[in-house]
Amino acid sequence: MCAEYDALPGLGHACGHNLIAAIAVGAARALAPLADAAGLTIEVYGTPAEEGGGGKIELLERGAFAGLDLAMMAHPAPVDVAEARPFAVSHSHVSYRGKSAHAAAYPEQGVNAADAFTVAQVAIGLLRQQLPDTVRVHGVMTNGGQAPNAIPAHTEGRWYVRAENLEQLAETESKVWRCFEAGAVATGCTLDIAPESKPYAEFRADQAALRAYARNAAGLGRVFDDASPARRMNRASTDMGNVSQVVPAIHPYVGIRSLPALNHQPEFAAHCVGGDAEKALLDAATALAWTAIDVAEDRAEDRAEGRAAR
């Protein structure tokens, strides 16, 4: 069970990671008395830095997920969606360096690093009309200069590129990086682009476990709304995608009845406490626990059939 717990700067738990952690612990506690009889070993992993930093990737590389039969978590969303298909994403730090000068007395002596970012953002904006719907490019400038009467000599920003899979991500990154290079060429600044973490891979759900979860959640009265616009949470990204590339995994969305509030809005954070959130927590924890038992039983049957066939 993966227990995310990081919050968003300035927004708090506007993506419901407080609930993710509680769901993971709740599912594990529900399974604990049954684990020996069911032949299960249950582990809860605290997985930091999902919102940027790739905590699960580091855990994966250090062997934490080695030998696991199934990795599971449930993520809050406005509505229930069984099959999550989050995109691949890269997180990059972008900076320009130019030359400061008095903006009124000696502007011709300056090399404007803020202008470089402006050129890059205009180029990215124009690029978007040639990008497929499975791609997203977005970012913020974190340092745009310090004084209006000084040509900015240094600017910084953080940029995300998302795509349907890692292959499409690499293709898109090369186009976006050319936009940043255009800013450097146009202004004479130097450019530095550095990854903040390894890319998050697209998520691949284990279909057998997914069917079990959907059946168990429906048995608790959960209704999956695959036609809802809120399903666009599938265009978000998660380092659980990297886990899913090497370990069978599921990452369903559990609805907290927050509409019109959506993930990463302060109103969504408010919905992550209270009655609807608590019901979602209990339902998701129960469904994950039942799913673990179902998958263990199915695989035990498969092993028995395999031995019988020999």
Secondary structure, DSSP 8 states (H G I E B T S, - for coil): -EEE---BTTTBSTT-HHHHHHHHHHHHHHHGGGHHHHT-----EEE--TTTT-HHHHHHHTTTTTT-S-EE--EEESSBBS----BEEEEEEEEEE-B--BTTTSGGG-B-HHHHHHHHHHHHHHHGGGS-TT-EEEEEEEE--S-TTB--SEEEEEEEEEESSHHHHHHHHHHHHHHHHHHHHHHT-EEEEEESS--B------HHHHHHHHHHHHHTT--B-TTSGGGGGGGSB-THHHHHTTS-EE--EEE---TT--TTSHHHHHHTSSHHHHHHHHHHHHHHHHHHHHHHHHHHHHHHHHHHH-
